[in-house]
Amino acid sequence: FTLIISITSSFILFSHYFMNKNFIFKLQEYLTISRYSGVNEIKIIKNLNLGFLILLIIVFCINYLFFIVILKYYFYDLTNSIFLIEKYLVIIAIYIFLNSTLFSAQLLYNMRKLGTL
């Protein structure tokens, strides 16, 4: 069971690395323009992370609603447990933390690679 979780989490981190890298590559022109206009690197990272946080929370809320409807329709016995909500919230918190950390590190590395203006 631990092996399955570690393989799944490493696959998720590996895939998010390339998705974030592609997203940063698409944002590179806007990052350069914002740096020319004098915006601090930390403000750029904070604003992008805040936007990602809001999007991830919205996606997980919609996903949770579908999750509950499907479980109530097909598996009535599982929805009576309060631990289902707690497990889902823990998974969301871990996922958002890992995604935000990875994105911040990649964005900071890319901005440092561009050099100071």
C-alpha positions as CSV (number, residue, x, y, z in Angstrom):
1,F,0.0,0.0,0.0
2,T,2.8,2.4,0.8
3,L,4.5,1.6,-2.4
4,I,1.4,2.4,-4.4
5,I,1.0,5.7,-2.6
6,S,4.7,6.6,-3.1
7,I,4.5,5.7,-6.8
8,T,1.3,7.7,-7.3
9,S,2.7,10.8,-5.5
10,S,5.9,10.7,-7.4
11,F,4.0,10.5,-10.7
12,I,1.8,13.4,-9.7
13,L,4.9,15.5,-8.7
14,F,6.7,14.5,-11.9
15,S,3.7,15.4,-14.1
16,H,3.1,18.7,-12.3
17,Y,6.8,19.6,-12.8
18,F,6.4,19.6,-16.6
19,M,2.9,21.2,-16.5
20,N,4.3,24.1,-14.3
21,K,7.3,24.4,-16.5
22,N,5.1,24.7,-19.6
23,F,2.9,27.3,-17.9
24,I,6.0,29.3,-16.8
25,F,7.3,29.2,-20.3
26,K,4.1,30.6,-21.6
27,L,4.2,33.3,-19.0
28,Q,7.8,34.3,-19.6
29,E,7.0,37.4,-21.7
30,Y,4.6,38.7,-19.1
31,L,7.1,38.0,-16.4
32,T,9.8,40.0,-18.3
33,I,7.4,42.9,-18.9
34,S,6.4,43.0,-15.2
35,R,10.0,42.9,-14.1
36,Y,10.8,45.8,-16.5
37,S,8.0,47.8,-14.9
38,G,9.5,47.3,-11.5
39,V,7.3,44.7,-9.9
40,N,9.0,42.7,-7.2
41,E,9.6,39.0,-7.8
42,I,7.9,38.1,-4.5
43,K,4.7,40.0,-5.5
44,I,4.6,38.1,-8.8
45,I,5.0,34.7,-7.1
46,K,2.4,35.7,-4.4
47,N,-0.2,36.8,-7.0
48,L,0.3,33.7,-9.2
49,N,0.1,31.4,-6.1
50,L,-3.0,33.1,-4.9
51,G,-4.7,32.6,-8.3
52,F,-3.7,29.0,-8.4
53,L,-5.0,28.5,-4.8
54,I,-8.4,29.9,-5.7
55,L,-8.6,27.8,-8.9
56,L,-7.7,24.6,-7.0
57,I,-10.2,25.3,-4.2
58,I,-13.0,25.8,-6.8
59,V,-12.0,22.7,-8.6
60,F,-11.9,20.6,-5.5
61,C,-15.2,21.9,-4.3
62,I,-16.9,21.0,-7.5
63,N,-15.2,17.7,-7.5
64,Y,-16.3,17.0,-3.9
65,L,-19.9,17.7,-4.9
66,F,-19.7,15.1,-7.7
67,F,-17.9,12.7,-5.4
68,I,-20.7,13.0,-2.7
69,V,-23.5,12.6,-5.3
70,I,-21.9,9.5,-6.8
71,L,-21.3,7.9,-3.4
72,K,-24.8,8.6,-2.2
73,Y,-26.3,7.2,-5.3
74,Y,-24.2,4.0,-5.6
75,F,-22.7,3.4,-2.1
76,Y,-25.1,4.6,0.6
77,D,-23.3,3.0,3.5
78,L,-20.0,4.9,2.8
79,T,-21.6,8.4,3.0
80,N,-22.7,8.0,6.6
81,S,-19.1,8.3,7.8
82,I,-17.8,11.7,8.9
83,F,-14.3,10.5,8.3
84,L,-14.9,10.7,4.5
85,I,-14.9,14.5,4.7
86,E,-11.8,14.6,6.8
87,K,-9.8,12.3,4.5
88,Y,-10.9,14.4,1.5
89,L,-9.8,17.6,3.1
90,V,-6.4,16.2,4.1
91,I,-5.8,15.0,0.6
92,I,-6.8,18.5,-0.8
93,A,-4.5,20.2,1.7
94,I,-1.5,18.0,0.9
95,Y,-2.1,18.4,-2.9
96,I,-2.4,22.2,-2.7
97,F,0.6,22.5,-0.5
98,L,2.8,20.4,-2.8
99,N,1.5,22.1,-6.0
100,S,2.1,25.6,-4.6
101,T,5.5,24.7,-3.3
102,L,6.6,23.2,-6.6
103,F,5.2,26.0,-8.6
104,S,6.9,28.7,-6.4
105,A,10.2,26.9,-6.6
106,Q,10.1,26.6,-10.4
107,L,8.9,30.2,-10.8
108,L,11.6,31.6,-8.6
109,Y,14.3,29.5,-10.3
110,N,13.1,30.7,-13.7
111,M,13.1,34.3,-12.6
112,R,16.6,34.0,-11.2
113,K,17.7,32.4,-14.4
114,L,16.5,35.4,-16.3
115,G,18.8,37.6,-14.2
116,T,18.3,40.9,-12.6
117,L,17.3,43.8,-14.8
